[in-house]
Structures are given as C-alpha cells and as structure tokens.
Amino acid sequence: MIYDFCVVGGGIVGLATAMRLTRVRPGASLLLIEKEAALARHQTGHNSGVIHSGIYYRPGSLKAELCRRGAKATKAFCTEHGIPFEERGKLVVATSSTEMERLAQLAGRARENGIAIEELDAAELTRREPNVTGRGAIYVPGAAIVDYKRVCEAMAQVIRAAGATIRLDTGVEAIKEDGNGVTVIAGEARFQARHVIACAGLQSDRLARRSGIRSDLKIVPFRGEYYDIVPEKRGIVRHLIYPVPDPALPFLGIHLTPMVDGGLTVGPNAVLSLSREGYRPGSFDLADVASYATFAGFWRVIAVHWRSALSEMRNSLSKRRYLAECRKYCPVLEERDLVPREPGIRAQAVLRGGVLEHDFKFLSTARTLHVANAPSPAATSAIPIGEMIVDQALGLRAAQP
C-alpha cells in the first residue's frame, strides 16, 4: 500500500500533526509510526503538565502567538474530550533586586502579548500564598495544569476514528526519497508514502541525517530532574510557583507544580544528559555523548554558559543544593520532603556557531519535512504547531522560519 501521508513520531507534536492532516485531507490514507510500545513516551510524557500562557516570549514572535493560540486550543480540546484540567494560575516570584528588574520587564512583555496578569507586592504575595516568600510576583490567572498523556490518548482516538493507522514498536531508521515517492525504512519493514513528516524529537537530527539531509544543527540533550513532594506537604501551595527565568537561557528554572492527580512536584533543573533516552540514574550512551562532544557548536555554548552548566551539575549531584534553589521562594520545604521522580530529557537544538536555537527549525525536501526543533512550550502549543507544520508541508501558506 502507498499511503498519502506518513508521520514519524508519536509525541504530542506528531499526533497534533496527524490530527490536522485528517482534517484538511479527509479521506487521505495516513500512517503514524512510533518506535515505542506506547505514545508520548519521551518529552511529552516527562514534562511538568503545564498549559502555559505565553508571558515569556518576545511580543510579536511566533512562539508568543503559538503559545496563546495553543493554550486556548488545548483547553478547548480537553473540554470537548472530557479531559480534566485546572486553571490554578501561576505566580512568577522575584527574590532579589535583579529579579525584580527582570520581573518588571516580564510584566511589560506579558501586557504586550495581551495576557492578563496582576503585579503583586510582597504582602499580597504572602496573603495569597503564605508559604511562599518573595519581594514581588506576577500572577497569571490563565496558567493551567493537565495530563498530556491523556491529551495524546484522545488525539490518537481522533486520528484512528478518521481512518488513519497508528503503528507502535516500529523504529524508523531512514527515509529514502525518489521521484515516485518516499520509502520509510524500519528494520525489515518498508512503508511507501507520497509525503512524509518527521516529528522525531530527541532523534530529529539523526533521522534527518540518515535521510540524506545535512544541516548545521545538532540535538544536545538536557536532563530535567524532578522531585515529588511528600503527601503531607502537598497542600503548601495552591498555585504554580515559578522563579524569574534567566533571559539568556531557554529554561524556566526549578518550579513548584500541582498535578491534576493531586500530587505536587518540584523541578526541573537542566543538566547535560549523558543519554538521549536514558531516564534511570547513571544512564550513559557513548554514541549520544560522542554526538555532541565532537560538535564544535556544543563547546562554543559551554564557553559562554559554563558557569550555569557547573551550577546545574552541582545541584544535580547535591539534593541539598537543589533544595536551596526551592527554598529561595518556598522556605518551608525540607530535604526529607523531596522524593526522586523520573526525570525528563529535553531536546535542545544547538547550531554550529554556538547558538542555542530558540525557535522552530524545519528541514525539507520535495516530499519530506523534518521538524528539527519544536521548542518549549511545544506541548501547550502542539495543536497550532501541528497546523503550521501541515500548512507548510502542503504549501497552504508561506513557510514559517
């Protein structure tokens, strides 16, 4: 059989892309391939479960637009499919004079993005969250929490109901294109398609390279380590509690996040990972390490951000240091309150020149489109990201950067 479309990758971006294809090309044959035994096994299933509002992103930028649209679309999708989510609201807390300056800038950016916020002084912050300490805060009422695995399950149901096929346990090794179409190679299996869209996440650069595409981009994996808060302390906050992020880095800092199942987590940090898909402590993959250790762009990034990298490594090795980051804004937490939780691993695209790629990056040929970078908050923005990917792949509008 020759499929009209093949989507590689069963994370939320791949699923949103497939779902969009079923809507704009009803009746077309579609195959979605995932190498794991279940969907959403990697970045999608290891995040904080937050529906972000978009306060962090440059006004007028693609990320700001997609996040705003994505938050609305995700909530609507959850309502339609009976998936619980809660608008708990987010508090971005400043604990120093430098952070207060950054907080003011963040407030201005949020207003330019059209996002409802409140600026709180220290007294009002304490009134709303007695266990949180800071000089001031921004309150973002629209921030919400959800289980993205359930979102993915519902997307899969929509895709199957439209007549598409989802094939699990099928690891794609290469994509070969000729004038007649595209062959997707997965071990002994071969799949023929007229068009292929690859949403391979942590393996995106490798799959593009194995498909004959060259670029100056490399995926560098960053491990995000979380802790669960013990049950007796889960009620210490009601809102999502975030530090003020460092604008030079693509990470939001260690935050306290209530979960829809009633739990409370703290994290993640952002430490260089020794394996792209190794979630257990001590995981090491020589090929993964060699991939970035032999890449000039990685060393250029380290030369600029070595202090932050060293600090994150120390926090990873010392639970006490990790706790100290949390206690800056939540001093009631104690070391015994933190129970290790399975980490996540983020695919950070790095360019050869030593630049952390913050925006979307696509690599394409006549019949294939590789999503080489879908930056955070990709889960929140997945539905409009899927629309953008399909529109670009089908030439329905001008290509985005």
Long-range contacts (C-beta under 8 A, 24 or more apart in sequence): 1-29, 1-192, 2-29, 2-181, 2-192, 2-193, 2-194, 3-29, 3-30, 3-31, 3-191, 3-192, 3-193, 3-194, 4-28, 4-29, 4-30, 4-193, 4-194, 4-195, 5-29, 5-30, 5-31, 5-193, 5-194, 5-195, 5-196, 5-197, 6-30, 6-31, 6-32, 6-33, 6-182, 6-184, 6-191, 6-193, 6-195, 6-196, 6-197, 7-31, 7-32, 7-33, 7-196, 7-197, 7-198, 7-199, 8-32, 8-33, 8-172, 8-175, 8-184, 8-196, 8-197, 8-198, 8-199, 8-200, 8-207, 9-33, 9-34, 9-198, 9-199, 9-200, 9-201, 10-34, 10-36, 10-39, 10-40, 10-41, 10-152, 10-166, 10-168, 11-39, 11-40, 11-42, 11-43, 11-44, 11-152, 11-199, 11-201, 12-40, 12-44, 12-148, 12-151, 12-152, 12-155, 12-378, 12-379, 12-382, 13-44, 13-199, 13-201, 13-371, 13-374, 13-378, 13-382, 13-385, 13-386, 13-389, 14-197, 14-199, 15-39, 15-40, 15-152, 15-155, 15-156, 15-159, 15-382, 15-386, 16-155, 16-382, 16-383, 16-385, 16-386, 16-387, 17-197, 17-199, 17-371, 17-385, 17-386, 17-389, 17-390, 18-155, 18-159, 18-164, 18-386, 19-155, 19-158, 19-159, 19-383, 19-386, 20-383, 20-386, 20-387, 20-389, 20-390, 21-164, 21-390, 22-158, 22-159, 22-162, 22-163, 22-164, 23-162, 24-390, 24-394, 24-396, 25-394, 26-162, 27-163, 29-163, 29-164, 30-159, 30-162, 30-163, 30-164, 30-165, 31-164, 31-165, 31-166, 31-167, 31-191, 31-193, 32-159, 32-164, 32-165, 32-166, 32-167, 33-167, 33-170, 33-172, 33-184, 33-186, 33-191, 34-166, 34-167, 34-168, 34-169, 34-170, 35-169, 35-170, 35-171, 35-172, 36-168, 36-169, 37-168, 37-169, 38-168, 39-149, 39-152, 39-153, 39-156, 39-166, 39-168, 40-148, 40-149, 40-152, 42-201, 42-202, 42-277, 42-345, 43-201, 43-202, 43-344, 43-345, 43-346, 43-347, 43-378, 43-379, 44-148, 44-149, 44-152, 44-379, 45-148, 45-149, 45-152, 46-224, 46-279, 46-342, 46-343, 46-344, 46-345, 47-148, 47-344, 47-379, 48-226, 48-255, 48-257, 48-265, 48-267, 48-268, 49-145, 49-146, 49-147, 49-148, 49-257, 49-259, 49-260, 50-90, 50-143, 50-144, 50-145, 50-146, 50-240, 50-257, 50-377, 50-380, 51-75, 51-85, 51-143, 51-144, 51-145, 51-146, 51-380, 52-143, 52-377, 52-380, 53-90, 53-110, 53-115, 53-140, 53-142, 53-143, 54-113, 54-115, 54-377, 55-92, 55-106, 55-109, 55-110, 55-113, 55-115, 55-117, 55-138, 55-140, 56-106, 56-109, 56-245, 56-252, 57-109, 57-113, 58-109, 59-109, 59-112, 59-113, 60-112, 61-359, 62-359, 62-360, 62-400, 62-401, 63-358, 63-359, 63-375, 63-381, 64-113, 65-384, 66-381, 66-384, 66-385, 66-388, 67-377, 67-380, 67-381, 68-113, 68-114, 68-115, 69-381, 69-383, 69-384, 70-377, 70-380, 70-381, 70-382, 70-383, 70-384, 70-385, 71-142, 71-144, 71-380, 73-383, 73-384, 74-146, 74-151, 74-380, 74-382, 74-383, 75-144, 77-151, 77-154, 77-155, 77-383, 78-146, 78-151, 81-154, 81-157, 83-146, 83-147, 83-150, 83-151, 83-154, 84-146, 84-147, 84-260, 85-144, 85-145, 85-146, 85-260, 86-144, 86-145, 86-146, 86-258, 86-260, 87-141, 87-142, 87-143, 87-144, 88-143, 88-144, 88-145, 88-238, 88-239, 88-240, 88-258, 89-139, 89-140, 89-141, 89-142, 89-143, 89-239, 89-240, 90-139, 90-140, 90-143, 90-239, 90-240, 90-241, 90-242, 91-120, 91-125, 91-128, 91-129, 91-132, 91-137, 91-138, 91-139, 91-140, 91-239, 91-240, 91-241, 91-242, 92-137, 92-138, 92-140, 92-242, 92-243, 92-244, 93-125, 93-132, 93-133, 93-134, 93-136, 93-137, 93-241, 93-242, 93-243, 93-244, 93-329, 94-134, 94-135, 94-136, 94-137, 94-244, 95-133, 95-134, 95-135, 95-243, 95-244, 95-328, 95-329, 96-135, 97-135, 99-135, 99-243, 99-244, 100-135, 100-136, 102-244, 102-245, 102-247, 103-136, 103-137, 103-138, 103-244, 106-138, 106-244, 107-138, 110-138, 110-140, 115-140, 115-142, 116-140, 116-141, 116-142, 117-141, 128-239, 129-237, 129-238, 129-239, 129-241, 131-236, 131-237, 131-330, 131-331, 131-332, 132-237, 132-241, 132-329, 132-330, 133-328, 133-329, 133-330, 133-331, 134-329, 139-239, 143-240, 145-240, 145-257, 145-258, 145-259, 145-260, 146-260, 147-259, 147-260, 147-261, 148-379, 172-198, 172-200, 172-207, 173-210, 174-207, 174-210, 174-211, 175-207, 175-210, 175-211, 175-368, 176-211, 176-212, 177-211, 177-212, 177-365, 177-366, 177-367, 177-368, 181-367, 182-367, 182-368, 194-367, 195-367, 195-368, 195-369, 195-393, 195-394, 196-367, 196-368, 196-369, 197-368, 197-369, 197-371, 197-389, 197-390, 197-393, 198-368, 198-369, 198-370, 198-371, 199-371, 199-374, 199-389, 200-370, 200-371, 201-347, 201-374, 202-276, 202-277, 202-345, 202-347, 203-276, 204-347, 204-370, 204-371, 204-372, 204-373, 205-349, 205-372, 206-291, 207-370, 208-363, 208-370, 208-372, 211-368, 211-370, 212-365, 213-363, 213-365, 213-370, 215-363, 215-372, 216-297, 216-351, 216-352, 216-353, 217-349, 217-350, 217-351, 217-352, 217-357, 217-361, 217-372, 217-373, 218-291, 218-292, 218-295, 218-297, 218-298, 218-349, 218-350, 218-352, 219-276, 219-291, 219-347, 219-348, 219-349, 219-350, 220-272, 220-292, 220-295, 220-298, 220-301, 220-348, 220-349, 220-350, 221-272, 221-273, 221-275, 221-276, 221-288, 221-292, 221-345, 221-346, 221-347, 221-348, 222-251, 222-270, 222-271, 222-272, 222-273, 222-345, 222-346, 222-348, 223-270, 223-271, 223-272, 223-273, 223-316, 223-343, 223-344, 223-345, 224-267, 224-268, 224-269, 224-270, 224-343, 224-344, 224-345, 224-346, 225-267, 225-268, 225-269, 225-271, 225-316, 225-322, 225-340, 225-343, 226-265, 226-266, 226-267, 226-268, 226-340, 226-341, 226-342, 226-343, 226-344, 227-265, 227-266, 227-267, 227-322, 227-338, 227-339, 227-340, 227-341, 228-263, 228-264, 228-265, 228-338, 228-339, 228-340, 228-341, 229-256, 229-263, 229-264, 229-265, 229-266, 229-333, 229-337, 229-338, 229-339, 230-336, 230-337, 230-338, 230-339, 233-264, 233-332, 233-333, 233-337, 234-258, 234-262, 234-263, 234-264, 236-264, 236-330, 236-332, 236-333, 237-264, 237-330, 241-329, 241-330, 243-325, 243-328, 243-329, 246-308, 248-305, 249-305, 249-308, 249-356, 250-348, 250-356, 250-358, 250-375, 250-376, 252-376, 253-325, 254-322, 254-325, 254-326, 256-326, 256-330, 265-341, 266-326, 266-333, 266-338, 267-341, 268-343, 268-344, 269-312, 269-315, 269-316, 269-322, 269-325, 270-312, 270-346, 271-309, 271-312, 271-313, 271-315, 271-316, 272-309, 272-312, 272-313, 273-345, 275-345, 276-345, 276-347, 277-345, 278-345, 279-342, 279-343, 279-345, 292-350, 295-350, 295-352, 296-352, 296-354, 297-350, 297-351, 297-352, 297-353, 297-354, 297-355, 298-350, 299-354, 300-353, 300-354, 301-350, 301-354, 301-355, 301-356, 303-354, 304-354, 346-376, 347-373, 349-373, 349-375, 359-401, 360-385, 360-388, 360-400, 360-401, 362-389, 362-392, 362-399, 362-400, 364-392, 364-393, 369-393
